[in-house]
Each structure stands twice: as C-alpha cells, then as structure tokens.
C-alpha cells in the first residue's frame, strides 16, 4: 500500500490547526501541535490493525505452537528457587564460633592482663 505523503501532511496540518485553536491560539507551539497531530493521525490510521479477529475457529480449536513449550514442571518449581533475600532455616553468621562461651578451665586463668611490650611514640624515638 503506497502512502500519499501530501494527503497525510495535509491531514496533520488541519489537525494541528484544530489543536492550536482548541488551546486558545498560543504562539510558539507549532512543533508541539504538529507532533500531537501526527500522533493522533497515526493512532487513527492504525487502530483497525489492533482489532483483527482471533484466528481460532471456536472454543474447541487448538492453537498451533511454532515454538517449543516450556515443560509444566519448570513452571511449578519456579517459586521454589531461592532469591537473594532467602537465608534458609539454618541461618549462620560467618565468623561466629559454635561455642561463644569459654571453657571452665579457661575461665580460671589469672584476671590480670599480661604485660605488653611498650611502643614508643614518635617523640621518644
């Protein structure tokens, strides 16, 4: 189908003029009115293509599959895949020991801290 660009431009020009008058004849909005008019014309011209009838021949008609269909098992198991926020039931903090409390033998150690080797500051060097 050949497009008559002169007729199309004339329709857009008339629609843009109608939009200009509808908005109260503002100055400096020619490009906006032209763009809006061309969109409206395109929607009108292509609206019939969105209303094509369903190609099936009734409720008992089976659609023809041109692509392989994903197995139903994959769809059924999709919700069971862990997400980024799923931690599971046995949450474990990395680096935490299994026994946070010291053994009784370690608890009887002397309470005074061992002497540390002194570090000299920059002034004493």
C-alpha positions in Angstrom: 0.0 0.0 0.0 1.5 3.3 -1.1 1.3 6.2 1.3 0.3 9.6 -0.1 2.5 11.8 1.9 0.9 15.0 0.6 -2.5 13.9 1.8 -1.0 12.8 5.1 0.7 16.1 5.7 -2.5 18.0 4.8 -4.4 15.9 7.4 -1.7 16.6 10.0 -1.7 20.3 9.2 -5.5 20.5 9.6 -5.4 18.6 12.9 -2.6 20.8 14.2 -4.6 23.9 13.3 -7.6 22.4 15.2 -5.4 21.7 18.2 -4.0 25.2 18.0 -7.5 26.7 18.0 -8.7 24.4 20.8 -5.8 25.6 23.0 -6.7 29.2 22.5 -4.2 30.0 19.7 -1.0 30.2 21.7 2.2 31.4 20.0 5.4 29.4 19.6 3.9 25.9 20.0 3.8 24.9 16.3 6.2 21.9 16.9 4.1 20.6 19.8 0.9 20.9 17.9 2.4 19.2 14.8 3.7 16.3 16.9 0.4 15.8 18.7 -1.5 16.0 15.5 0.8 13.4 13.8 0.4 11.1 16.8 -3.4 11.4 16.7 -3.5 10.7 13.0 -1.2 7.6 13.4 -3.4 6.2 16.1 -6.5 6.7 13.9 -4.9 5.1 10.9 -3.5 2.1 12.7 -6.4 1.4 15.1 -8.1 -1.1 12.8 -4.9 -3.2 12.9 -5.4 -3.8 16.6 -8.9 -5.2 16.1 -8.0 -8.2 13.9 -10.2 -11.2 14.7 -9.0 -14.1 16.6 -7.7 -16.7 14.2 -9.2 -19.6 16.1 -12.4 -21.2 14.7 -14.2 -21.7 18.0 -13.7 -22.7 21.6 -12.5 -26.3 20.7 -9.9 -25.0 18.3 -6.3 -25.7 19.3 -3.6 -23.1 18.7 -0.6 -24.1 16.6 2.6 -23.9 18.5 5.6 -22.8 16.4 8.0 -22.6 19.4 8.8 -25.3 21.9 6.7 -25.1 25.0 8.4 -25.0 28.4 7.6 -28.1 30.5 5.0 -27.6 33.2 7.4 -28.9 35.8 9.7 -25.9 35.3 6.8 -23.5 35.9 5.7 -25.4 39.0 9.2 -25.3 40.6 9.9 -21.7 39.7 8.7 -20.4 43.1 10.9 -22.8 45.0 14.2 -21.3 43.7 15.9 -19.2 46.4 16.0 -15.5 46.0 18.7 -13.1 47.0 17.0 -12.4 50.4 16.3 -16.1 51.2 18.6 -17.3 54.0 17.1 -20.7 54.7 16.1 -22.1 58.0 19.7 -22.7 59.3 20.9 -19.1 59.4 24.6 -18.9 60.3 26.6 -15.8 60.8 30.0 -16.1 59.1 32.9 -16.0 61.6 30.8 -16.8 64.7 32.0 -19.7 66.7 29.8 -22.6 67.6 30.6 -22.2 71.4 30.7 -18.5 72.3 31.4 -19.1 76.0 34.9 -20.1 77.2 35.5 -23.5 78.7 35.6 -23.6 82.6 39.4 -24.2 82.5 40.0 -21.1 80.6 37.7 -19.1 82.9 40.1 -19.8 85.9 43.0 -18.1 84.2 44.5 -15.0 86.0 42.4 -11.9 85.6 45.4 -9.6 85.2 46.3 -8.9 81.6 49.8 -10.0 80.5 52.4 -7.2 80.3 52.7 -5.8 76.8 55.8 -4.6 75.2 55.7 -0.9 75.2 55.6 1.0 72.0 57.4 4.2 71.9 55.8 7.2 70.4 57.4 9.4 67.8 58.6 11.8 70.5 60.6 9.2 72.4 62.4 7.8 69.4 
